[in-house]
Amino acid sequence: MPAESSPKRIRGALATDVVKATAEQHGVCVRPFTMEIGDTETAEVRYVPVPCGSTVESVCLPCAKRAKALRQAQCREGWHLAEEPVISRQDPSQVQTDLMTYRADLVAAYRDVNAAGDEAEVENLRGEIATVDAELRDSGMTGRLPAVDGAVRRPVKRSTKRRQDAPNLPRRKVSKATVGREYAGRFRPSMFVTLTCDTYGRVRPDGSPVDPASYDYRPAARDAVHFAALVDRWWQDLRRVVGFDVQYFATVEPQRRAAPHLHTALRGAIPHDVIRMVTEATYHQVWWPNHDEVVYDGDRKPLWDTDSRAFVDPGTRAPLTSWDDAVKAADEPAHVVTFGVQVYSKGILGGSEEAGRHIGYLTKYLTKSTGEVIDADTTTQRDHHDRLHAELAVTPCSPRCAVWLLYGVQPKGASSKTTPGHCKGRAHRRTTLGLPGRRVLVSRKWSCKTVADHKADRLAFVTQMLARVGIEKPRPAPDRLVWRKVEPGDTHVPSRDQLVMRAIAERITWKAEYERALLAAQGPPGNGPETSATQLAA
């Protein structure tokens, strides 16, 4: 008698899932956080959903798509500029000067309690200073703020003479020009370039090593940690060779072998031979203490000494070598990073179909997290990632990295809260495998706009389109509204699904108004420009 199969039950979709699917269909954030807004003139209090702003589609698809569209607009606007961009600076506001005065008082108090050895108050003041710094950034201030710890010791000067094993590069005076040459009176091509890391051993099509025993994991880990510094050096060398201020829009992505590589759009035409020559001659020397041999491992770890406020050897109680002394004693770089031999470069004309295709290629993986891009599908890939992660676990990522304690060096900023060998930096995570945190690199004069500026441009465009058909969207003065974070347990706060449904209704209304404005702008059929591809700004 045949065995009875287990019964299958088909249940209806959950209401929450339906709300999420509807929100994604209309481009509404699926996981907003709630803010309370108070109107100081009408005394009205209401709760509004604020988009989460995630750039990862697995977290929030609508927000990730909007972020990607803004990056594509930023890339497109700056790639083939025909005129030099102009950067204008605003005068400091009263709010900024008041915040800077408050910061000066906090820094003075911080130095007093730091000299007295009150670690608890030191941490409190550090947090308050960080909050003020964030408010200054939010107010529009740019640039570097003075260090809270006072005068910093000057770094040890190293020779700028090029290495003997590196080719020499011609050097020109770099002009302030950022726009490339025009050819035949109308063509102004720019470049698309791909750079990769060096080879560490033969790999299979899935990126795993053919011979894991001979694959060089140490330089692979160190190259990943210092890849960003190598790329910065490449920009500098390229500008010195071509003689103008080359601007770039670049993305960093992992290859199948989990090594980082760079895709970049460069403004202006540059000969392919020059790009290859600069890539071959570019290197970055890491002047850090030697960290080839681990000194402390297992249960034998350095201990924090309260009296000396430093880490000491667990046996002799002798203090570990300070970071400045260890760097000063280094007579050769701990590591030298170079690019691989594979270099791809291509000239691209502005406004062409090829330009749009390469912009899509540049931003292809921006909506995916690093862990999703380098996800392992085979056993050999997982083993390869495990080996690389094990090497990254003992590879210092910065002068403040706690991994330095394993090599007998006290990192910068070490305190009683520092755990030897455990650093929270992205370079040590299994999901990132050493890839840098900034996956999009944009030069300052690329479009002279931030992502927030591009978002404001889209909003202004839509507002103007609506105003032409008599639809006004008045915006109250910022000082009239008071924004407040919602406290946990507030019974007056509507549920997330209610807020999302309200946002969906608003989005449908906005889209209908926008489409009405587009139809009015087009006029009778056949008379107006084709604008049907214009996207609704968020």
matplotlib code that plots the C-alpha trace (Angstrom):
import matplotlib.pyplot as plt

x = [0.0, 1.6, 2.7, 0.5, 2.1, 2.1, -0.7, 0.2, -1.6, -1.6, -2.2, -2.9, -0.2, 0.4, -1.0, 2.5, 3.9, 1.2, 1.9, 5.6, 5.0, 2.6, 5.2, 7.8, 5.5, 4.9, 8.5, 7.8, 10.3, 9.3, 11.1, 10.8, 11.5, 9.0, 9.6, 7.3, 6.8, 5.5, 4.3, 5.2, 2.5, -0.5, 0.6, -0.2, 1.7, 1.9, 3.9, 5.6, 7.6, 11.2, 12.8, 15.5, 17.9, 19.4, 21.5, 21.0, 18.0, 17.7, 17.1, 14.9, 14.4, 12.8, 15.5, 18.3, 16.9, 16.6, 20.2, 21.4, 19.6, 21.2, 24.6, 23.9, 22.9, 26.0, 28.2, 26.4, 26.5, 30.2, 31.7, 31.7, 31.5, 32.4, 33.0, 35.1, 33.1, 33.0, 33.0, 31.6, 31.8, 29.1, 30.0, 30.0, 26.6, 25.8, 24.8, 28.1, 30.1, 28.1, 28.7, 32.4, 32.6, 30.8, 33.3, 36.2, 34.9, 34.4, 37.9, 39.4, 37.4, 38.4, 42.1, 41.8, 40.0, 42.4, 45.3, 43.6, 43.1, 39.3, 38.6, 34.8, 34.5, 37.0, 34.6, 31.6, 33.3, 34.5, 30.9, 29.7, 32.4, 31.5, 27.8, 28.9, 31.1, 28.1, 25.9, 28.6, 28.7, 24.9, 25.0, 27.0, 30.5, 33.3, 37.0, 39.0, 38.4, 41.3, 42.2, 40.9, 44.2, 46.1, 49.3, 50.0, 53.6, 54.9, 55.2, 58.7, 59.8, 60.6, 62.5, 60.4, 62.9, 61.3, 62.0, 64.7, 62.4, 59.7, 59.7, 60.2, 57.4, 57.6, 56.3, 54.6, 53.2, 49.5, 47.2, 43.8, 42.0, 39.6, 38.0, 39.5, 40.4, 37.9, 38.6, 37.3, 35.4, 32.7, 34.0, 35.1, 35.8, 36.5, 37.8, 36.6, 39.3, 39.4, 42.4, 43.0, 45.2, 48.3, 48.2, 48.6, 48.4, 46.4, 42.6, 39.7, 36.7, 34.9, 37.8, 39.1, 42.9, 44.0, 46.6, 45.5, 48.8, 50.8, 48.3, 49.8, 47.2, 49.3, 49.9, 46.3, 45.0, 47.4, 46.7, 42.9, 43.5, 45.7, 43.9, 42.3, 45.7, 47.1, 44.2, 44.8, 48.4, 47.3, 45.2, 48.2, 50.6, 48.1, 47.6, 51.4, 51.9, 49.1, 49.5, 45.8, 43.5, 41.9, 38.5, 37.0, 33.9, 34.9, 33.4, 35.3, 34.0, 35.3, 36.4, 35.5, 38.8, 37.6, 40.3, 39.2, 39.3, 38.4, 36.1, 36.5, 35.1, 37.8, 37.0, 39.0, 40.8, 44.1, 46.2, 46.0, 49.8, 49.9, 47.3, 49.2, 52.5, 51.1, 49.5, 52.7, 54.8, 52.3, 53.0, 52.2, 54.7, 53.2, 55.5, 54.2, 56.0, 56.9, 54.0, 55.2, 55.4, 52.7, 54.2, 51.2, 48.6, 46.3, 45.7, 48.9, 47.8, 49.0, 47.4, 46.2, 48.1, 46.0, 49.0, 50.9, 47.7, 49.3, 49.4, 52.2, 53.7, 51.9, 55.1, 57.7, 55.1, 57.2, 55.2, 54.8, 56.5, 54.4, 53.1, 55.3, 58.5, 57.7, 57.1, 60.3, 62.3, 61.1, 63.9, 61.9, 58.2, 56.2, 54.4, 54.4, 51.1, 51.0, 48.4, 48.2, 49.2, 45.6, 44.5, 41.4, 40.9, 38.4, 37.4, 33.8, 31.8, 29.3, 25.7, 26.3, 24.5, 27.9, 28.2, 24.9, 25.8, 29.1, 27.3, 25.0, 28.1, 29.8, 26.7, 25.8, 26.4, 25.7, 22.4, 24.0, 26.0, 29.6, 28.6, 26.0, 28.5, 31.2, 28.8, 30.4, 28.4, 30.9, 32.9, 36.2, 35.0, 34.0, 37.3, 39.1, 37.1, 37.8, 41.6, 41.5, 39.4, 41.9, 44.7, 42.7, 42.1, 45.8, 46.4, 46.3, 43.9, 45.0, 47.3, 44.4, 43.7, 43.7, 45.5, 48.7, 48.8, 49.4, 52.7, 53.9, 53.0, 50.6, 48.2, 47.1, 44.2, 44.5, 42.5, 41.2, 38.3, 40.6, 40.7, 43.9, 43.4, 39.7, 39.1, 35.6, 36.9, 35.3, 38.6, 38.3, 34.7, 33.8, 31.2, 33.6, 37.0, 39.0, 37.2, 37.1, 34.1, 33.7, 32.6, 32.0, 34.9, 34.1, 36.5, 35.6, 35.3, 33.5, 30.1, 30.7, 27.6, 27.0, 24.4, 22.2, 22.6, 21.6, 18.5, 17.6, 18.0, 15.5, 13.0, 13.4, 12.7, 9.5, 8.4, 8.9, 7.0, 4.0, 4.0, 3.6, 0.2, -0.9, 0.0, 1.9, 3.8, 4.5, 7.2, 7.1, 10.1, 12.5, 12.5, 8.8, 8.9, 10.3, 11.5, 11.8, 12.6, 9.8, 10.4, 10.0, 6.6, 4.8, 1.2, 0.3, 2.6, 0.8, 2.2, 4.7, 2.1, -0.2, 2.6, 3.6, 0.0, -0.3, 3.0, 1.6, -1.5, 0.6, 2.9, 0.0, -1.3, 2.1, 2.6, -0.8, 0.0, 3.4, 2.0, -0.5, 2.4, 4.2, 1.2, 0.8, 4.5, 4.2, 1.3, -0.7, 0.6, 3.6, 4.4, 6.3, 9.6, 9.6, 9.7, 8.0, 11.3, 11.6, 11.5, 9.5, 11.9, 11.8]
y = [0.0, 3.3, 5.6, 8.6, 11.9, 14.7, 17.2, 20.5, 23.6, 26.8, 29.8, 33.4, 36.0, 37.9, 41.5, 42.8, 41.1, 42.6, 46.1, 45.6, 44.4, 47.4, 49.8, 48.4, 48.6, 52.4, 53.2, 53.8, 52.9, 49.6, 50.1, 53.8, 55.2, 57.4, 61.1, 63.4, 66.9, 69.8, 73.0, 76.0, 78.2, 75.9, 73.6, 70.6, 67.4, 64.6, 61.5, 61.1, 58.2, 59.1, 56.8, 54.6, 55.6, 52.1, 51.5, 47.7, 46.3, 43.3, 45.8, 48.3, 48.0, 51.4, 53.4, 51.4, 52.2, 55.9, 55.9, 54.1, 56.6, 59.5, 58.0, 57.4, 61.1, 62.2, 60.0, 61.2, 64.9, 65.1, 62.6, 64.8, 68.4, 71.0, 73.9, 74.1, 73.6, 76.5, 75.9, 78.7, 78.7, 80.1, 82.4, 80.9, 81.1, 82.2, 78.6, 77.3, 79.8, 79.1, 75.3, 75.9, 78.0, 75.2, 72.7, 74.8, 74.8, 71.0, 70.4, 72.5, 70.5, 67.3, 68.1, 68.9, 65.7, 63.7, 65.1, 64.2, 60.6, 60.6, 58.0, 58.0, 61.7, 61.5, 59.1, 61.3, 64.4, 62.5, 61.5, 65.1, 66.4, 63.8, 65.0, 68.6, 67.6, 65.8, 68.9, 71.0, 68.6, 68.7, 72.5, 72.3, 72.8, 70.9, 70.4, 68.9, 69.9, 70.3, 67.2, 67.0, 65.6, 68.7, 68.9, 65.7, 64.5, 65.0, 61.8, 60.5, 61.9, 59.2, 59.6, 60.5, 58.9, 56.3, 52.6, 51.1, 48.3, 50.8, 52.5, 56.2, 58.5, 61.8, 64.7, 67.8, 70.8, 70.1, 72.8, 73.6, 72.5, 69.6, 69.4, 67.3, 68.4, 68.9, 67.1, 68.2, 71.1, 68.9, 65.6, 65.6, 61.9, 60.6, 57.4, 54.2, 52.3, 49.0, 48.2, 45.0, 43.7, 41.6, 37.8, 35.6, 32.2, 30.4, 30.4, 28.4, 29.9, 30.3, 32.3, 29.6, 28.7, 25.8, 25.0, 26.5, 25.5, 27.8, 30.6, 33.7, 34.8, 37.3, 39.8, 39.2, 40.3, 43.3, 44.4, 44.4, 46.5, 49.1, 49.1, 52.5, 54.1, 52.6, 54.0, 57.5, 57.2, 56.3, 59.5, 61.6, 59.9, 60.2, 63.9, 64.5, 62.7, 64.2, 67.7, 68.5, 67.9, 64.6, 64.0, 60.6, 58.7, 55.2, 52.1, 49.3, 45.8, 42.3, 39.9, 36.2, 35.5, 38.1, 40.6, 44.3, 45.9, 49.4, 50.6, 54.3, 57.0, 59.6, 63.0, 63.8, 61.7, 60.0, 57.8, 54.1, 53.8, 56.5, 54.7, 51.5, 53.2, 55.0, 51.8, 49.8, 52.5, 53.2, 51.7, 52.4, 51.8, 51.0, 52.5, 50.5, 48.4, 44.9, 42.5, 39.2, 37.2, 37.1, 37.7, 37.0, 34.3, 31.9, 32.7, 34.8, 38.3, 41.8, 43.2, 46.7, 48.4, 51.0, 52.9, 53.4, 53.5, 51.3, 47.6, 45.5, 42.1, 39.5, 38.0, 40.8, 43.6, 45.8, 48.3, 47.5, 49.6, 52.7, 53.2, 56.3, 54.6, 51.4, 53.5, 55.5, 52.3, 50.9, 51.0, 49.5, 49.4, 46.6, 46.1, 47.5, 47.4, 47.4, 46.8, 43.7, 43.5, 43.5, 47.0, 47.9, 51.3, 52.6, 56.0, 57.0, 59.8, 61.8, 61.2, 57.9, 54.6, 53.3, 55.9, 54.9, 51.3, 51.9, 54.1, 51.1, 48.9, 51.3, 51.2, 47.6, 46.3, 49.4, 48.0, 44.9, 44.5, 43.4, 40.0, 39.4, 40.2, 37.8, 35.1, 31.6, 29.0, 26.1, 24.3, 25.5, 29.1, 28.9, 27.3, 30.1, 32.8, 31.1, 31.1, 34.8, 35.7, 33.9, 36.0, 39.2, 38.5, 39.0, 41.8, 45.3, 47.6, 51.0, 52.6, 52.3, 48.6, 46.3, 43.6, 45.5, 44.2, 40.7, 42.0, 43.7, 47.2, 49.5, 51.1, 54.7, 55.5, 52.2, 52.1, 49.7, 48.9, 47.7, 43.9, 42.5, 41.0, 42.1, 45.0, 46.1, 47.4, 46.3, 44.8, 41.9, 41.0, 37.7, 39.4, 42.0, 40.2, 43.3, 45.4, 49.2, 50.8, 53.5, 51.7, 54.9, 57.3, 60.7, 63.6, 67.0, 68.7, 65.9, 67.6, 70.0, 68.4, 66.0, 63.3, 65.6, 68.3, 66.0, 65.0, 68.7, 69.3, 66.5, 67.9, 71.4, 70.1, 68.4, 71.4, 73.7, 71.2, 71.2, 75.0, 75.4, 73.7, 75.6, 72.9, 74.6, 72.7, 75.2, 74.3, 75.8, 77.5, 75.0, 77.0, 76.6, 72.8, 70.9, 67.4, 64.8, 61.2, 59.0, 57.4, 53.6, 52.6, 55.8, 54.7, 57.5, 56.4, 54.7, 51.3, 51.0, 49.5, 52.5, 54.9, 53.0, 52.9, 56.7, 57.2, 55.0, 57.1, 60.3, 58.8, 57.9, 61.5, 62.9, 60.7, 61.7, 65.3, 64.8, 63.0, 65.8, 68.3, 66.2, 66.0, 69.8, 70.3, 68.1, 69.9, 68.4, 65.1, 65.5, 69.1, 68.7, 67.0, 63.4, 63.4, 60.1, 58.6, 61.2, 59.6, 60.8, 62.4, 61.2]
z = [0.0, -1.0, 1.7, 2.2, 1.3, 3.9, 3.5, 2.0, 3.0, 1.0, 3.2, 2.2, 2.1, 5.3, 5.5, 6.3, 3.2, 1.0, 2.4, 1.7, -1.9, -2.5, -1.2, -3.4, -6.4, -5.8, -4.7, -1.0, 1.7, 3.4, 6.7, 7.6, 11.0, 12.7, 13.6, 15.5, 14.0, 16.0, 14.3, 16.5, 15.0, 14.9, 17.8, 15.5, 16.3, 13.7, 13.0, 9.6, 8.1, 7.3, 4.6, 5.9, 3.2, 2.8, -0.3, -0.2, -2.0, 0.2, 3.1, 1.3, -2.5, -3.1, -1.1, -2.8, -6.3, -5.5, -4.2, -7.3, -9.5, -7.8, -8.2, -11.9, -12.3, -10.5, -12.8, -15.9, -15.1, -14.4, -16.9, -20.1, -18.8, -21.4, -19.0, -15.9, -12.7, -10.2, -6.4, -4.2, -0.4, 1.9, 4.8, 8.3, 9.9, 13.5, 14.3, 13.1, 15.1, 18.2, 17.8, 17.3, 20.5, 22.4, 20.9, 22.0, 25.6, 25.4, 24.1, 26.9, 29.5, 27.9, 28.1, 31.8, 32.8, 30.5, 32.4, 35.7, 34.5, 34.8, 32.1, 32.6, 32.1, 29.2, 27.4, 28.1, 26.7, 23.7, 23.0, 23.4, 21.1, 18.5, 18.7, 18.2, 15.2, 13.7, 14.1, 12.4, 9.5, 9.2, 9.1, 5.9, 7.2, 5.4, 6.1, 9.0, 12.6, 15.0, 16.9, 20.5, 21.8, 21.0, 19.0, 17.2, 16.8, 13.3, 11.4, 10.5, 7.2, 4.6, 1.4, -1.6, -3.9, -6.1, -5.5, -7.7, -8.8, -10.0, -13.4, -13.5, -14.5, -16.4, -14.3, -15.4, -13.6, -12.8, -14.0, -12.5, -15.6, -15.2, -18.6, -21.4, -24.9, -27.7, -31.0, -34.4, -32.8, -31.3, -29.8, -26.2, -25.3, -21.8, -20.4, -18.7, -16.9, -14.9, -12.5, -10.6, -7.8, -8.4, -8.8, -5.7, -7.5, -10.2, -9.6, -11.0, -12.9, -9.5, -8.0, -5.7, -5.9, -8.0, -5.2, -1.9, -0.3, -2.6, -2.8, -1.2, 1.3, 3.3, 0.4, -0.7, 2.7, 3.0, -0.6, 0.2, 3.4, 1.6, -1.8, -1.2, -0.5, -3.7, -5.7, -4.1, -5.2, -8.8, -9.0, -8.0, -10.4, -13.3, -12.7, -12.6, -15.8, -17.9, -16.4, -15.5, -12.6, -13.7, -12.1, -11.5, -10.5, -9.4, -7.7, -5.9, -6.3, -5.4, -8.1, -8.0, -6.1, -3.5, -4.4, -4.9, -8.3, -9.5, -12.2, -12.9, -15.2, -16.0, -17.4, -20.5, -23.1, -21.9, -24.2, -23.4, -23.2, -20.5, -18.4, -18.6, -17.9, -14.8, -13.6, -13.9, -12.1, -9.2, -5.8, -2.2, 0.6, 4.0, 6.6, 9.5, 12.1, 10.9, 11.5, 10.0, 13.2, 15.9, 19.4, 21.5, 20.7, 22.4, 26.1, 26.4, 25.6, 26.7, 29.8, 30.5, 33.3, 35.1, 36.6, 33.4, 31.3, 28.7, 27.7, 29.2, 28.7, 30.8, 32.0, 32.5, 33.0, 30.7, 28.6, 25.0, 22.3, 21.5, 18.0, 17.4, 18.6, 16.5, 13.3, 14.0, 14.3, 11.0, 8.4, 5.5, 4.6, 6.1, 2.7, -0.8, -2.8, -6.6, -9.3, -11.4, -15.1, -16.3, -17.3, -19.3, -20.8, -23.4, -24.8, -24.4, -26.1, -24.0, -24.7, -26.6, -25.9, -24.9, -22.2, -20.7, -20.7, -18.9, -16.3, -15.7, -15.4, -12.9, -10.6, -11.2, -7.7, -5.7, -4.5, -3.1, 0.1, -0.1, 1.4, -1.3, -4.1, -2.7, -1.6, -1.9, -3.9, -3.8, -1.1, -2.6, -2.6, 1.1, 2.0, 0.1, 1.9, 5.3, 4.6, 3.5, 6.5, 8.9, 7.4, 7.7, 11.4, 12.1, 9.6, 11.2, 9.3, 10.8, 13.4, 15.9, 15.2, 18.3, 16.2, 16.7, 20.3, 19.0, 17.5, 20.7, 19.5, 21.4, 18.8, 18.9, 21.2, 23.2, 26.4, 29.0, 26.6, 23.9, 23.5, 22.1, 18.7, 18.3, 16.0, 14.8, 11.5, 8.3, 7.1, 9.6, 8.9, 7.2, 5.1, 3.6, 3.3, 3.6, 1.0, 1.8, 3.4, 0.7, -2.4, -4.4, -4.9, -6.4, -6.8, -5.5, -8.9, -10.7, -10.6, -7.7, -6.1, -3.3, -3.5, -1.4, -4.0, -6.8, -4.8, -4.2, -8.0, -8.7, -6.2, -7.6, -11.1, -10.1, -8.1, -11.1, -13.3, -10.9, -10.6, -14.3, -14.1, -11.0, -8.4, -5.6, -3.0, -0.2, 2.2, 5.8, 7.1, 8.8, 12.1, 12.3, 12.7, 15.6, 14.8, 17.6, 17.8, 19.0, 22.4, 22.7, 24.0, 22.9, 22.5, 20.2, 17.5, 14.5, 13.4, 10.6, 8.2, 8.8, 8.1, 4.9, 3.7, 4.2, 2.3, -0.6, -0.9, -0.9, -3.6, -5.8, -5.5, -6.3, -9.3, -10.7, -10.3, -11.9, -14.9, -15.3, -15.4, -18.0, -20.3, -20.0, -20.8, -23.9, -25.4, -28.3, -29.6, -31.8, -30.8, -27.5, -26.6, -25.6, -21.8, -21.0, -19.7, -17.0, -13.6, -10.6, -8.2, -4.6]

ax = plt.figure().add_subplot(projection="3d")
ax.plot(x, y, z, "-o")
ax.set_aspect("equal")
plt.show()
